[in-house]
Amino acid sequence: MPHIKLPEGFPGIRGPMAFSPTTTKPLRELAEVLLHAPNTLSPGERELIATYVSSLNDCHYCQSCHGSTAAHHLGGNFELVDNVKQDFESATVSDKLKALLVIAGKVQKSGKAVTSEDVERARRQGATDREIHDTVLIAAAFCMYNRYVDGLATWAPRDFEVYRAIGAKTAKEGYLRPGGEEPIGQEIRS
């Protein structure tokens, strides 16, 4: 049960966004730039960073939505997403992404936890300053998004098919869809 009265039928971050349209625009624009806009890191890689941080924060809604979006960008590889959340060092992702995930995980704990050695590891694996910057910003932003979702006790469906649909749509259309979100019916509240 949400801590405040949110519009019905909007799970996760969609409820607070429907509640406060003035804050929705900048939050969506930030997500679009960080996760969907052109970048040297693929959308799938950036969604994996968001998913990993959301899993560390134990935010069911965000790790499910962004994990599904990542999988859709990665040819439907949901197993890879699960592997990254469980043990990214053993997952079949690039050494560069592994080094960036180390940085993201440290940002999730505290920005001050990131060391020069972490950054140097990423550079040795080919990460650019822009990619290191974007990784830190994705991790920091997802700590905020996760706390927004969970701090208001929003509801998160347990039916993974809901997240598959959200992920497919987001992978295709990005975060700046005209007209906002449609509510998701009561029937999926499981």
C-alpha positions in Angstrom: 0.0 0.0 0.0 1.6 3.3 -1.0 2.4 5.8 1.7 0.4 8.5 -0.2 -2.6 8.3 -2.5 -1.3 7.6 -6.0 -3.3 7.2 -9.2 -4.7 3.6 -9.5 -3.2 1.2 -12.0 0.3 2.8 -12.2 3.0 0.5 -10.8 6.4 1.5 -9.5 7.7 4.9 -10.6 4.7 5.3 -12.9 2.5 6.1 -9.9 4.5 9.0 -8.5 5.1 10.3 -12.1 1.3 10.3 -12.7 0.9 12.0 -9.3 3.5 14.7 -10.1 3.7 15.5 -13.8 6.0 18.5 -13.2 8.7 16.3 -11.8 8.1 13.6 -14.4 9.5 15.6 -17.3 13.0 16.1 -16.0 13.1 12.5 -14.6 12.2 11.1 -18.0 14.6 13.4 -19.8 17.4 12.2 -17.6 16.5 8.6 -18.1 16.4 9.1 -21.9 19.8 10.8 -22.0 21.4 8.2 -19.7 19.9 5.0 -21.1 18.5 5.5 -24.6 20.2 8.4 -26.4 23.2 7.7 -28.6 26.3 6.8 -26.6 29.4 4.7 -27.0 28.0 2.3 -24.4 25.0 0.4 -25.9 21.5 0.9 -24.5 21.8 -2.7 -23.4 25.0 -2.0 -21.4 23.6 1.1 -19.8 20.3 -0.7 -18.9 22.5 -3.5 -17.3 24.2 -0.9 -15.2 20.8 0.5 -14.1 19.5 -3.0 -13.4 22.6 -4.0 -11.4 22.3 -0.9 -9.2 18.6 -1.4 -8.8 19.2 -5.0 -7.7 21.8 -3.9 -5.1 19.2 -1.4 -3.8 16.6 -4.3 -3.8 14.2 -2.3 -5.9 12.0 -5.0 -7.4 10.2 -2.7 -9.8 13.2 -1.0 -11.3 15.4 -4.1 -11.5 12.6 -5.9 -13.3 11.7 -3.1 -15.7 15.3 -2.2 -16.6 16.4 -5.8 -16.6 13.6 -6.5 -19.2 14.6 -3.5 -21.2 18.2 -4.6 -21.2 17.3 -8.1 -22.3 15.2 -6.7 -25.2 18.2 -4.6 -26.3 20.4 -7.7 -26.0 18.3 -10.0 -28.2 16.0 -11.3 -25.5 18.9 -12.6 -23.3 17.1 -12.6 -19.9 19.6 -15.2 -18.6 22.4 -12.7 -19.1 20.6 -10.1 -17.1 20.1 -12.5 -14.2 23.8 -13.5 -14.4 24.9 -9.9 -14.2 22.7 -9.3 -11.1 24.0 -12.5 -9.4 27.7 -12.4 -10.3 28.7 -10.0 -13.1 32.4 -11.0 -12.9 31.3 -14.5 -14.2 28.8 -13.2 -16.7 29.4 -13.1 -20.4 29.8 -9.4 -20.7 32.9 -7.5 -21.8 35.8 -6.8 -19.4 35.1 -3.1 -19.9 31.5 -3.5 -18.7 32.7 -5.6 -15.7 35.0 -2.8 -14.7 32.2 -0.2 -15.1 29.9 -2.4 -13.0 32.6 -2.4 -10.2 32.4 1.4 -10.3 28.6 1.4 -10.4 28.4 -0.9 -7.4 30.7 1.3 -5.4 28.7 4.4 -6.3 25.6 2.5 -4.9 27.3 2.2 -1.6 28.9 5.7 -1.5 30.4 7.9 -4.2 33.5 8.1 -2.1 33.9 4.3 -2.3 35.1 4.6 -6.0 38.9 4.4 -6.1 41.5 5.5 -8.5 42.3 1.8 -9.0 38.7 1.2 -10.0 38.8 4.0 -12.6 42.2 2.8 -13.8 40.9 -0.8 -14.3 38.1 0.6 -16.4 40.5 2.7 -18.5 42.7 -0.4 -19.0 39.7 -2.2 -20.4 39.0 0.6 -22.8 36.5 2.8 -21.0 36.6 6.4 -21.9 36.2 9.3 -19.5 32.6 9.8 -20.9 31.8 6.2 -20.2 33.1 6.4 -16.7 31.2 9.6 -16.1 28.0 8.1 -17.5 28.4 5.0 -15.3 28.7 7.1 -12.2 25.7 9.2 -13.2 23.6 6.2 -14.1 24.4 4.6 -10.7 23.7 7.8 -8.8 20.5 8.4 -10.7 19.2 4.9 -10.1 19.9 5.2 -6.4 17.5 8.2 -6.6 14.9 6.5 -8.8 15.0 3.4 -6.6 14.5 5.4 -3.4 11.7 7.4 -5.1 9.9 4.1 -5.9 10.5 2.4 -2.6 10.3 5.4 -0.4 6.7 5.9 -1.4 6.0 2.1 -1.1 4.7 1.9 -4.6 3.2 -1.4 -5.7 5.2 -3.7 -8.0 3.5 -6.5 -10.0 4.9 -10.0 -9.4 3.9 -11.2 -12.9 7.1 -11.0 -14.9 5.1 -10.8 -18.2 4.2 -7.2 -17.2 7.9 -6.3 -17.1 8.5 -8.1 -20.4 5.9 -5.8 -22.0 7.2 -2.7 -20.3 10.8 -3.6 -21.3 9.8 -4.3 -25.0 8.0 -1.0 -25.3 10.8 1.0 -23.5 13.6 -0.6 -25.6 11.7 0.4 -28.8 10.4 3.8 -27.8 12.7 5.1 -25.1 11.7 7.2 -22.1 10.0 10.2 -23.8 6.9 8.6 -25.1 4.3 11.2 -26.0 1.2 11.2 -23.8 2.8 9.6 -20.8 2.0 6.2 -19.4 -1.2 4.3 -19.7 -2.4 2.7 -16.4 -1.9 -1.0 -16.1 -5.1 -2.9 -15.2 -6.0 -4.1 -11.7 -5.9 -7.7 -13.1 -2.1 -7.8 -13.0 -1.7 -6.9 -9.3 -0.2 -10.2 -8.2 
